[in-house]
């Protein structure tokens, strides 16, 4: 998974492989990350400037580093 919280344009649903729900992480009960077919992970709340956005950014970074992923 490529950690890229890029504001580059993507088209939903054409470019989206799947979404990751934030309920397990206690962030948001719904999709928080769009994983695109090209491997980028996009924070659904990017540009919001909120604590939720920061938590999702941190999660994307953890997911990008396999050593930090918990089983």
C-alpha positions, 0 to 999 in steps of 0.5 A: 500500500502506498502512503499518499494522502495526495490531493491528486484527483481520482474518480469514485468509483472508477479509481477506487479499489475499496474503502476502509471503515474507521469503526475498528479504529474508533475514528468514524463509523464509515469509510475513512480511507479510499484505497485506489487501484494504483495503490494510493491511500486517500484520507476521506477527510483530507483538508478538513484540518481536524483531529480526525484527519490527523488520526487517519493520516497517522493510520495511513502511515502505520499501514504503509510500514508493515513492521508497524501493522498489528496482527 
